[in-house]
């Protein structure tokens, strides 16, 4: 059985998740947008993913670097899956 289509689907999902997380980070820089329904939806999607990283490295002087770590992990997953093809 060829696993390539399944791996490609997973890669696409991870890349979509990464893109949405990038949008979420950009929106977090605009204070008024934090109160929109879209932003709150993204909060519910990404905060559980980033919480373990925040426990390891808490925000430094109110700067949260957990999204950078999250991006790195997602990129690592995408790279590993790409090597399976």
ChimeraX attribute file (.defattr): number of C-alpha atoms within 10 A of each C-alpha:
attribute: neighborCount
match mode: 1-to-1
recipient: residues
	/A:1	3
	/A:2	7
	/A:3	9
	/A:4	13
	/A:5	10
	/A:6	10
	/A:7	17
	/A:8	16
	/A:9	11
	/A:10	15
	/A:11	20
	/A:12	13
	/A:13	13
	/A:14	16
	/A:15	17
	/A:16	12
	/A:17	16
	/A:18	20
	/A:19	13
	/A:20	15
	/A:21	19
	/A:22	15
	/A:23	13
	/A:24	21
	/A:25	17
	/A:26	10
	/A:27	16
	/A:28	14
	/A:29	10
	/A:30	9
	/A:31	8
	/A:32	9
	/A:33	13
	/A:34	15
	/A:35	9
	/A:36	9
	/A:37	10
	/A:38	12
	/A:39	17
	/A:40	14
	/A:41	11
	/A:42	16
	/A:43	17
	/A:44	10
	/A:45	15
	/A:46	19
	/A:47	13
	/A:48	10
	/A:49	14
	/A:50	17
	/A:51	15
	/A:52	13
	/A:53	17
	/A:54	17
	/A:55	10
	/A:56	9
	/A:57	13
	/A:58	15
	/A:59	12
	/A:60	8
	/A:61	6
	/A:62	7
	/A:63	8
	/A:64	14
	/A:65	15
	/A:66	21
	/A:67	21
	/A:68	14
	/A:69	15
	/A:70	20
	/A:71	18
	/A:72	13
	/A:73	13
	/A:74	17
	/A:75	16
	/A:76	12
	/A:77	15
	/A:78	19
	/A:79	12
	/A:80	12
	/A:81	15
	/A:82	13
	/A:83	8
	/A:84	10
	/A:85	11
